């Protein structure tokens, strides 16, 4: 017996016009970009096309969005819990609007980023959210690809792209001032070679020291890729210094998790022998014992604002000019900080 096939109902311009409550000629004019259409009318047509899943027989001039219902999400890695929680929130927001997510991890390699962007352009994906990217003026190919896409960035440095950021500099300054208020003057910083977020956080660190007359010490600042291994190795080196720091601030909580292990392996205690702080406000800060004093970023707010900006970008309802939205961080006091045992 021959298997029955289910045929998709053919949707016409007349069907779209009826759903949008406009004339068929208006729909045709908008689809083929042959004249002016009022913004309210355009949005009605777009919604009707989306609802009916209209697909023209020829797509040479077809310019209506909402076709793939798929968004590319670019992140540096998925090992960092902050990134994982952010991606989870973004995906929930996308699915609530009927979108699927294509996750791309580029490992801070702009060549990989360029490859994925080209794929998104080729697939005519509806839009992209790019997180933690640093694109220099020399990356002309990346800029060219981004201009062909609807893009919102998170904590990234990409010219002319809508940006959702947090108060990195202020948050870092607050947590360093917390340590200073406890009496610490020898405060180390495990940072990141990346010039973006780290530049802001390093400035907050330096400004806090300067405001309290504490000299900046190059030996107390370590650069590398923020990971548990980086945190472990550099904390060991700091502890082995003849004049070791009494407190260590970590660029993120993944780095801080390695610092916890190093301090334990050196038979020291937190915070009696050394105080420790981090940045992000992920599950790590609550699982560590003692609980980590940290700067919490509003992950849900960052994800929500980014996806809402992208939806407006896709629909064409976003106002002209680059959007730069900064959400506040918050100092969360745990049990990993106390006055120094000695100076």
C-alpha positions in Angstrom: 0.0 0.0 0.0 1.4 3.4 -1.0 2.0 5.7 2.0 -0.2 8.7 2.1 1.6 12.1 1.9 0.5 15.3 3.7 0.6 18.3 1.5 1.2 21.8 2.9 -1.6 24.2 2.2 -0.6 26.7 -0.4 -0.8 30.2 1.0 -1.2 33.1 -1.4 -0.8 36.8 -1.2 -4.5 37.1 -1.0 -4.5 35.0 2.2 -1.9 37.3 3.7 -3.8 40.4 2.6 -7.0 39.0 4.2 -5.2 38.2 7.5 -3.5 41.6 7.6 -6.7 43.4 6.6 -5.0 45.2 3.7 -5.2 44.9 -0.1 -3.3 42.3 -2.0 -1.5 45.0 -4.0 -0.2 46.5 -0.7 1.2 43.1 0.3 2.8 42.7 -3.1 4.3 46.2 -2.9 5.9 45.5 0.5 7.2 42.1 -0.4 8.8 43.3 -3.6 10.0 46.6 -2.2 8.2 48.5 -4.9 6.9 51.5 -2.9 6.3 53.0 0.5 4.2 51.1 3.1 3.3 52.6 6.5 5.0 51.2 9.5 1.8 49.9 11.1 0.8 48.3 7.8 4.2 46.7 7.4 4.0 45.2 10.9 0.5 43.7 10.1 1.9 42.2 6.9 4.9 40.7 8.7 2.7 39.2 11.4 0.3 37.7 8.8 3.2 36.2 6.9 4.5 34.7 10.1 1.2 33.4 11.2 0.4 31.8 7.8 4.0 30.7 7.1 3.7 32.3 3.7 6.5 31.4 1.2 6.5 33.1 -2.2 7.3 31.1 -5.3 10.2 33.3 -6.1 12.4 34.8 -3.3 14.6 37.1 -5.4 13.1 40.2 -3.9 11.4 38.7 -0.8 12.5 40.8 2.1 10.2 39.9 4.9 11.8 38.6 8.2 10.5 35.8 10.4 11.3 33.1 7.9 13.7 30.8 9.6 12.6 31.4 13.2 16.1 30.7 14.2 18.7 32.8 16.0 22.4 32.3 16.3 24.0 32.7 19.7 27.7 33.2 19.8 29.7 32.7 23.1 33.4 32.4 23.8 33.0 29.0 25.6 30.4 27.0 27.6 32.7 25.9 30.4 32.2 29.1 32.4 29.0 28.8 34.5 28.2 32.4 33.8 28.1 31.7 30.1 26.1 28.6 30.6 23.5 30.3 32.7 23.3 33.2 30.2 22.8 30.9 27.3 20.0 29.0 29.2 18.2 32.3 29.8 18.5 33.4 26.2 17.2 30.1 24.9 14.1 30.3 27.2 13.4 33.8 25.9 13.8 32.8 22.3 11.6 29.7 22.7 8.9 31.8 24.4 8.6 33.7 21.0 8.7 30.5 18.9 12.4 30.8 18.0 15.1 28.0 18.0 18.7 28.7 18.9 21.8 27.7 17.1 24.7 27.8 19.6 28.2 28.7 18.3 31.3 28.6 20.5 34.2 30.5 19.0 36.7 30.3 21.8 37.8 33.9 21.4 39.1 33.0 17.9 37.9 35.6 15.4 38.6 33.3 12.5 36.1 30.8 14.0 33.7 33.7 14.7 34.0 34.8 11.0 33.3 31.2 9.8 30.2 31.0 11.9 29.0 34.4 10.8 29.4 33.4 7.2 27.3 30.4 7.9 24.5 32.5 9.5 24.5 34.8 6.5 24.3 31.8 4.1 21.4 30.3 6.0 19.6 33.7 6.1 19.2 33.3 9.9 16.9 35.9 11.5 19.4 37.4 13.8 22.4 36.8 16.2 23.4 37.5 19.7 27.2 37.8 20.1 28.6 37.6 23.5 32.2 38.5 24.8 33.6 39.3 21.3 36.4 41.7 20.6 36.6 42.8 17.0 39.4 45.1 16.0 39.2 47.6 13.1 41.3 45.2 11.0 38.6 42.5 11.0 36.9 43.9 7.9 35.4 40.6 6.9 33.7 40.2 10.2 32.3 43.8 10.1 31.0 43.1 6.5 29.2 39.9 7.7 27.7 41.6 10.7 26.2 44.4 8.6 24.3 41.6 6.7 22.7 40.4 9.9 20.5 41.6 12.7 22.9 41.6 15.6 22.9 42.4 19.4 26.0 42.0 21.4 26.6 41.3 25.1 29.7 42.6 26.8 31.4 42.9 23.5 33.4 45.5 21.6 31.9 45.8 18.1 31.4 49.2 16.5 27.8 50.2 15.6 26.2 47.1 17.1 23.6 47.3 19.9 25.2 46.5 23.2 24.0 45.1 26.6 26.7 45.6 29.2 27.1 45.6 33.0 28.9 47.9 35.4 32.2 46.0 35.4 34.3 48.8 36.5 32.1 50.0 39.3 31.4 46.5 40.5 35.2 45.7 40.7 35.9 49.0 42.5 33.2 48.2 45.1 34.6 44.8 45.9 38.2 46.0 46.2 37.0 48.8 48.4 35.3 46.2 50.6 38.6 44.5 51.0 40.4 47.8 51.8 37.7 48.6 54.4 38.6 45.3 56.1 42.2 46.4 56.3 43.8 44.7 53.3 46.5 46.7 51.4 48.2 43.8 49.6 45.4 42.8 47.1 46.2 40.6 44.1 44.1 40.4 40.9 43.8 37.4 38.7 42.7 38.8 35.4 42.3 38.1 31.7 44.4 39.0 28.6 41.2 40.1 26.8 41.1 43.9 26.5 37.3 44.2 26.9 35.7 43.4 30.2 39.1 43.0 31.8 40.1 46.5 30.9 37.1 47.8 32.8 37.6 45.6 35.8 41.3 46.3 35.9 40.5 50.1 35.9 38.1 49.5 38.8 40.8 47.7 40.7 43.4 50.4 40.0 41.0 53.2 40.9 40.1 51.7 44.2 43.8 51.3 45.1 44.6 54.8 44.1 41.7 56.3 46.0 43.1 54.9 49.2 46.7 55.6 48.5 47.7 52.0 47.9 50.5 51.6 45.3 49.8 49.4 42.3 52.0 46.3 42.3 52.7 44.6 38.9 53.6 41.4 40.7 50.1 41.1 42.2 48.4 41.3 38.9 48.3 38.1 36.7 47.0 37.8 33.2 45.7 34.7 31.4 42.6 32.9 30.2 40.2 32.8 33.1 39.8 29.2 34.0 40.0 27.0 37.1 43.5 25.9 36.1 44.7 29.5 35.7 43.3 30.3 39.1 45.0 27.4 40.7 48.4 27.9 39.2 48.6 31.6 39.8 47.2 31.5 43.3 50.0 29.0 44.1 52.6 31.4 42.8 51.1 34.3 44.7 51.1 32.3 47.9 54.7 31.3 47.4 55.8 35.0 47.2 58.0 36.1 50.1 55.7 39.1 50.6 52.4 37.4 49.6 49.1 39.2 49.2 46.5 39.0 52.0 43.6 39.0 49.5 43.0 37.9 46.0 40.3 39.1 43.6 39.4 36.9 40.7 38.2 38.1 37.3 35.4 35.5 37.4 34.2 32.7 39.7 35.6 29.9 37.5 39.0 31.4 38.2 38.1 31.6 41.9 37.2 27.9 42.1 40.8 27.1 41.2 42.0 29.6 43.8 40.0 27.8 46.5 41.8 24.5 45.6 45.2 26.1 45.6 44.7 27.7 49.0 43.5 24.4 50.4 46.4 22.5 48.9 48.8 25.0 50.4 47.3 24.2 53.9 45.9 27.7 54.3 42.4 28.7 55.2 39.8 31.1 53.7 39.4 33.8 55.0 41.7 33.5 58.1 45.0 33.2 56.1 43.8 34.8 52.8 40.6 36.5 51.7 39.2 35.7 48.3 36.6 37.4 46.0 35.1 36.8 42.6 32.8 38.2 39.9 29.6 37.0 38.3 27.2 35.6 40.9 26.8 32.1 39.6 26.1 28.8 41.4 29.9 28.5 42.2 29.7 31.4 44.7 27.1 29.5 46.7 28.7 26.1 46.4 32.2 27.2 47.6 32.9 26.7 51.2 33.1 29.2 52.8 30.7 31.1 50.4 32.4 33.4 48.0 32.1 37.2 48.4 31.4 38.3 44.8 30.0 40.8 42.4 26.7 39.5 41.0 25.7 40.2 37.4 22.0 40.2 36.7 22.1 37.3 34.2 18.3 37.1 33.6 18.1 40.9 33.0 21.1 40.8 30.6 19.5 37.9 28.6 16.1 39.5 28.6 17.2 42.9 27.4 19.4 41.3 24.7 16.6 39.2 23.3 14.1 42.0 23.4 16.5 44.2 21.5 17.0 41.5 18.9 13.3 41.0 18.4 12.8 44.7 17.8 15.8 44.7 15.5 14.3 41.7 13.5 10.9 43.4 13.3 12.4 46.7 12.2 10.8 48.5 15.1 14.1 49.5 16.8 14.8 53.2 16.9 17.7 54.6 14.9 21.1 54.8 16.4 23.2 52.3 18.4 21.5 51.1 21.6 23.9 50.8 24.6 22.2 49.5 27.7 24.1 49.0 31.0 22.7 47.0 33.8 24.0 47.4 37.4 26.0 44.8 39.3 25.6 44.1 43.0 28.1 43.3 45.7 27.2 40.1 47.5 29.0 39.5 50.8 29.9 35.8 51.5 32.1 34.3 54.1 35.4 34.3 52.1 36.6 37.8 53.3 37.7 39.0 56.7 40.4 41.4 58.1 43.9 40.2 57.4 45.6 38.1 60.0 48.8 40.2 59.6 50.1 43.0 57.5 
